[in-house]
Amino acid sequence: MTFFVLSSGMGQSAEKDRSRLGRAIRRYAEAFLLSRSSTEVALEQQNAMATGRQPCPSLVVRNAIPTLFWVPNIARGRNVKNEIGRRSTTFLLIGILVPSTFVLAQQSRWASRDDPVAKKMIQDEKDWAEGGCTQTSVGETFLADDFQGTAPSGERYNKSDALKRDASLKERDCHLDDAKVRFFGESMAVIYGSERALRVGKDGKESMRCLVWTDTWIKRDSKWEIIAAQDTSVPCK
């Protein structure tokens, strides 16, 4: 993360002032700016306008989405100036540059067929899709502990629910029809897939069940895992 600080002044003394100001701004941003919610930011902007202050605009990326917010008076007024010890230096603007891996529009890409990470993800998805037929509990290694899924019925389920197997529910001919992996930066991926299985009801009748789904993967501590899943039941073709 890089901070760009624009200030007035010339010569060696001004250069030292800019250096000290940069350190002050970094400490301020780490302790204050990046921890603030969008609600707090909006309130700060309103308060600044109500009190007649001239808040300084700054751009920061929160959750990989660029957001314009307003820096409170502390970043423009006496506290910063006193800390650097030079009232002649005027703080104008903070620009926070986030590494390019967080710029989704520029980093989005479809995985190639031979991408080893994508191949491993698809294999995990295949095992999950076929779990109903094999009657094995899969997902322990690739479902995040804070995983949340949405079933076709609209009900939410967590990792513990996903690992449970209903002994009365029997399936056969489970098949992963399709799975396409799209990476967003180096630590996020979305897989768009579809699957089908022939379900045997309690009355002995069979019916084909087809799903299309979207699973979200993130990379934590060098490990890829699913944090969210959305399943939709569709007519089988």
C-alpha positions as CSV (number, residue, x, y, z in Angstrom):
1,M,0.0,0.0,0.0
2,T,1.4,3.3,-1.1
3,F,0.5,6.8,0.2
4,F,0.8,9.8,-2.1
5,V,1.1,13.1,-0.1
6,L,1.0,16.5,-1.8
7,S,2.3,19.4,0.2
8,S,3.6,22.9,-0.3
9,G,7.2,24.0,0.3
10,M,10.5,23.7,-1.4
11,G,14.0,22.6,-0.6
12,Q,15.5,20.1,1.8
13,S,13.5,21.3,4.7
14,A,10.2,20.8,2.8
15,E,11.3,17.3,1.8
16,K,11.8,16.4,5.5
17,D,8.4,17.8,6.3
18,R,6.8,15.7,3.5
19,S,8.6,12.6,4.9
20,R,7.4,13.2,8.4
21,L,3.9,14.0,7.1
22,G,3.9,10.7,5.2
23,R,4.7,8.7,8.3
24,A,2.0,10.5,10.3
25,I,-0.6,9.8,7.6
26,R,0.4,6.1,7.4
27,R,-0.1,5.8,11.2
28,Y,-3.4,7.7,11.0
29,A,-4.7,5.5,8.1
30,E,-3.8,2.2,9.7
31,A,-5.3,3.2,13.1
32,F,-8.4,5.0,11.8
33,L,-9.3,5.2,8.2
34,L,-9.2,1.5,7.2
35,S,-11.1,0.4,10.3
36,R,-14.1,2.7,9.6
37,S,-17.4,1.4,8.2
38,S,-19.2,3.0,5.4
39,T,-21.9,4.3,7.9
40,E,-19.2,6.0,10.0
41,V,-17.7,7.5,6.9
42,A,-21.1,8.9,5.8
43,L,-21.7,10.4,9.3
44,E,-18.3,12.0,9.2
45,Q,-19.0,13.6,5.9
46,Q,-22.3,15.0,7.1
47,N,-20.7,16.3,10.3
48,A,-18.0,18.0,8.3
49,M,-20.5,19.7,6.1
50,A,-22.7,20.7,9.1
51,T,-19.7,22.3,10.9
52,G,-18.4,24.1,7.8
53,R,-15.2,22.2,7.6
54,Q,-13.7,21.3,4.2
55,P,-13.1,17.6,4.3
56,C,-10.4,16.3,2.1
57,P,-11.5,13.5,-0.3
58,S,-9.5,10.3,-0.3
59,L,-9.9,7.1,-2.2
60,V,-9.6,3.7,-0.5
61,V,-10.6,0.3,-1.6
62,R,-12.7,-1.6,1.0
63,N,-13.5,-5.2,0.1
64,A,-12.0,-4.6,-3.3
65,I,-14.6,-1.9,-4.1
66,P,-13.3,1.6,-4.6
67,T,-15.1,4.0,-2.2
68,L,-14.9,7.7,-1.9
69,F,-15.0,9.0,1.6
70,W,-14.0,12.1,3.6
71,V,-11.0,12.4,5.9
72,P,-11.9,14.1,9.2
73,N,-10.4,17.4,10.3
74,I,-7.6,15.7,12.2
75,A,-5.9,14.8,9.0
76,R,-5.9,18.4,7.8
77,G,-5.6,20.5,10.9
78,R,-3.4,21.2,13.8
79,N,-2.8,17.7,15.1
80,V,-0.9,16.6,12.0
81,K,0.9,19.9,11.7
82,N,2.0,19.9,15.3
83,E,3.2,16.4,15.0
84,I,5.5,17.2,12.1
85,G,6.5,20.5,13.7
86,R,6.1,22.6,10.6
87,R,3.0,24.8,10.1
88,S,4.3,25.9,6.7
89,T,3.5,22.5,5.2
90,T,-0.1,22.2,4.0
91,F,-1.6,18.8,3.7
92,L,-3.6,18.5,0.5
93,L,-4.6,15.0,-0.3
94,I,-4.1,11.4,0.6
95,G,-4.2,8.8,-2.2
96,I,-4.2,5.2,-1.2
97,L,-3.0,2.9,-3.9
98,V,-4.1,-0.7,-3.3
99,P,-2.1,-3.5,-5.0
100,S,-3.4,-4.4,-8.4
101,T,-4.6,-7.9,-7.3
102,F,-7.6,-6.2,-5.7
103,V,-8.7,-4.4,-8.8
104,L,-11.3,-7.0,-9.9
105,A,-12.0,-5.6,-13.4
106,Q,-8.4,-5.9,-14.4
107,Q,-7.6,-9.2,-12.8
108,S,-10.7,-11.3,-13.7
109,R,-9.8,-14.3,-15.9
110,W,-11.1,-17.7,-16.8
111,A,-8.9,-20.6,-15.7
112,S,-7.1,-22.5,-18.4
113,R,-7.8,-26.2,-18.8
114,D,-4.4,-27.1,-17.4
115,D,-4.5,-24.8,-14.4
116,P,-3.6,-27.1,-11.4
117,V,-5.6,-25.0,-8.9
118,A,-8.7,-25.0,-11.0
119,K,-8.4,-28.7,-11.7
120,K,-8.2,-29.4,-8.0
121,M,-11.3,-27.2,-7.3
122,I,-13.3,-29.0,-10.1
123,Q,-12.3,-32.4,-8.6
124,D,-13.6,-31.3,-5.2
125,E,-16.8,-30.1,-6.8
126,K,-17.2,-33.4,-8.6
127,D,-16.7,-35.3,-5.3
128,W,-19.3,-33.1,-3.7
129,A,-21.8,-33.6,-6.5
130,E,-21.4,-37.4,-6.4
131,G,-21.6,-37.6,-2.6
132,G,-25.2,-38.5,-2.7
133,C,-24.5,-41.6,-4.8
134,T,-21.5,-42.7,-2.9
135,Q,-23.1,-41.9,0.5
136,T,-19.8,-40.4,1.7
137,S,-19.5,-37.2,3.6
138,V,-17.3,-34.9,1.5
139,G,-16.4,-31.3,2.0
140,E,-14.5,-31.5,5.3
141,T,-11.3,-30.4,3.6
142,F,-12.6,-27.8,1.2
143,L,-15.6,-26.2,2.9
144,A,-14.7,-23.3,5.1
145,D,-15.6,-23.4,8.8
146,D,-17.7,-20.3,8.2
147,F,-19.3,-21.6,5.0
148,Q,-22.8,-20.6,4.3
149,G,-24.9,-22.1,1.5
150,T,-28.4,-21.5,0.1
151,A,-30.4,-24.5,-0.9
152,P,-32.9,-24.6,-3.8
153,S,-35.7,-24.2,-1.3
154,G,-34.2,-21.0,0.0
155,E,-33.0,-22.4,3.3
156,R,-29.6,-21.6,4.6
157,Y,-27.2,-24.3,5.7
158,N,-23.7,-24.3,7.2
159,K,-20.7,-26.6,7.0
160,S,-22.1,-29.0,9.6
161,D,-25.4,-29.3,7.6
162,A,-23.5,-29.9,4.4
163,L,-21.6,-32.8,5.8
164,K,-24.7,-34.6,7.1
165,R,-26.1,-37.5,5.1
166,D,-29.8,-38.5,5.0
167,A,-29.8,-42.3,5.0
168,S,-33.4,-42.3,3.7
169,L,-32.4,-40.3,0.6
170,K,-31.0,-42.5,-2.1
171,E,-29.5,-41.3,-5.4
172,R,-27.9,-42.8,-8.4
173,D,-26.3,-41.6,-11.6
174,C,-24.9,-38.5,-9.9
175,H,-23.0,-36.5,-12.5
176,L,-21.2,-33.1,-12.6
177,D,-22.3,-31.7,-15.9
178,D,-20.2,-28.6,-16.0
179,A,-17.9,-26.4,-13.9
180,K,-16.1,-23.3,-15.1
181,V,-13.6,-21.5,-12.9
182,R,-13.1,-17.7,-13.0
183,F,-10.4,-16.1,-10.9
184,F,-10.7,-12.7,-9.4
185,G,-7.1,-11.7,-8.3
186,E,-4.9,-14.2,-6.6
187,S,-7.1,-15.1,-3.6
188,M,-10.7,-15.4,-4.9
189,A,-12.5,-17.6,-7.5
190,V,-16.0,-18.3,-8.5
191,I,-17.1,-21.6,-10.0
192,Y,-20.2,-21.8,-12.2
193,G,-21.5,-25.3,-12.5
194,S,-24.4,-27.7,-13.0
195,E,-25.1,-31.3,-11.9
196,R,-27.8,-33.9,-11.9
197,A,-28.8,-37.0,-10.0
198,L,-31.5,-39.6,-10.2
199,R,-33.3,-39.6,-6.8
200,V,-35.3,-42.5,-5.4
201,G,-38.2,-41.4,-3.3
202,K,-39.6,-43.2,-0.2
203,D,-42.3,-44.5,-2.5
204,G,-39.7,-46.1,-4.7
205,K,-40.3,-43.7,-7.6
206,E,-37.3,-42.2,-9.3
207,S,-37.0,-38.6,-10.5
208,M,-34.2,-36.7,-12.0
209,R,-33.0,-33.6,-10.1
210,C,-30.9,-31.0,-11.9
211,L,-29.2,-28.1,-10.3
212,V,-27.2,-25.1,-11.5
213,W,-25.0,-23.5,-8.8
214,T,-22.4,-20.8,-8.1
215,D,-19.7,-21.5,-5.5
216,T,-17.4,-18.9,-4.2
217,W,-13.8,-19.9,-3.2
218,I,-11.2,-17.9,-1.3
219,K,-7.6,-18.6,-0.5
220,R,-6.7,-18.4,3.2
221,D,-3.3,-19.3,4.6
222,S,-2.3,-20.8,1.3
223,K,-5.5,-23.0,1.2
224,W,-8.4,-22.7,-1.1
225,E,-11.9,-23.3,0.4
226,I,-15.5,-22.7,-0.4
227,I,-17.1,-19.9,1.7
228,A,-20.5,-19.7,-0.1
229,A,-22.8,-21.7,-2.4
230,Q,-26.0,-20.9,-4.2
231,D,-28.0,-23.8,-5.6
232,T,-31.0,-23.5,-8.0
233,S,-33.2,-26.3,-9.1
234,V,-33.9,-26.2,-12.9
235,P,-35.8,-28.4,-15.4
236,C,-33.6,-31.2,-16.6
237,K,-32.8,-31.2,-20.3
